Amino acid sequence: MKRIRVEVAWASPAGQDVVDVELADGATLADAVAAAGGLARAGIAVREAGYAIFGQVAQPSTPLADADRVEITRPLRADPKAIRRTRAKAQAASVPARRTRREPGA
């Protein structure tokens, strides 16, 4: 039976890791994650985990090809756009108002 090799990668607040696994041809993303023990090692609950293959969103049932890179993603804790808006408002409030120049003859 033909075998494929894939790597499973994840990051957690404690660090990041990549594990190489060998699977039977026709294996799915879920098979690779289970073989690597990725969710337990990353400290991510099954219902919160997201998945990608080379950065493209994928489902647990997605079949894998040899040399694929499976990524386990965690949910965002905050909306990045909202954080940037809040930061911009805070910076604008802390900068003194600019004085406008008078036009000549006004």
C-alpha positions in Angstrom: 0.0 0.0 0.0 1.3 3.5 -0.9 2.1 5.8 2.0 2.2 9.6 2.1 4.2 11.9 4.4 2.7 15.2 5.6 3.6 17.6 8.3 1.2 18.9 10.9 1.9 22.4 12.3 0.4 24.4 15.1 1.1 27.3 17.4 0.0 27.9 21.0 0.8 30.6 23.5 3.5 28.3 24.8 5.2 27.9 21.4 4.9 26.2 18.1 5.6 22.8 16.7 5.7 20.8 13.5 5.3 17.0 13.4 6.0 14.8 10.4 3.5 11.9 10.0 3.3 9.0 7.6 -0.2 7.9 6.6 -1.9 5.6 4.1 -2.7 7.0 0.7 -6.2 8.5 0.8 -5.8 9.7 4.4 -7.7 12.9 5.4 -6.7 16.0 7.2 -8.5 14.6 10.4 -6.3 11.4 10.1 -3.1 13.5 10.0 -4.2 15.6 13.0 -5.1 12.5 15.0 -1.8 10.8 14.1 0.2 13.8 15.2 -1.8 14.3 18.4 -2.0 17.9 17.3 -5.1 19.1 19.1 -4.0 17.8 22.5 -0.5 19.1 22.1 -1.7 22.5 20.9 -4.2 22.7 23.7 -7.1 23.4 21.3 -10.6 22.0 21.8 -12.0 20.1 18.8 -14.9 22.5 18.4 -12.6 25.5 18.4 -10.0 24.2 15.9 -9.7 25.4 12.4 -7.7 23.7 9.7 -5.7 24.7 6.6 -3.5 23.1 4.0 -0.7 25.4 3.0 -2.7 28.4 4.4 -5.9 27.5 2.5 -8.9 26.8 4.7 -9.7 23.1 4.7 -12.2 20.7 6.3 -11.3 17.6 8.4 -12.6 15.4 5.6 -10.2 16.9 3.0 -8.0 14.2 1.4 -4.3 14.8 1.6 -1.5 14.5 -0.9 2.1 13.6 -0.3 4.1 16.5 1.2 1.1 18.5 2.3 1.4 20.9 5.2 -1.6 20.7 7.6 -2.0 23.7 9.9 -4.2 23.7 13.0 -5.5 27.2 13.7 -7.0 28.6 16.8 -9.8 31.1 17.0 -9.1 34.8 17.2 -9.5 36.2 20.7 -10.4 39.7 19.3 -11.3 41.2 15.9 -8.1 42.8 14.5 -10.1 45.6 12.8 -11.8 46.6 16.0 -8.4 46.7 17.8 -6.9 48.9 15.1 -10.0 51.3 15.3 -9.7 51.5 19.1 -6.0 52.2 18.9 -6.4 54.9 16.2 -9.1 56.7 18.3 -6.9 56.6 21.3 -3.9 58.0 19.4 -6.1 60.7 17.8 -7.4 61.7 21.3 -3.9 62.0 22.7 -2.5 64.2 19.9 -3.1 67.9 20.4 -5.4 69.6 17.8 -3.5 71.2 15.0 -3.8 74.9 14.5 -4.8 75.9 11.1 -2.9 78.6 9.2 -4.7 81.7 8.2 -4.9 82.4 4.5 -3.2 85.6 3.5 -5.8 88.4 3.3 -8.3 86.7 5.5 
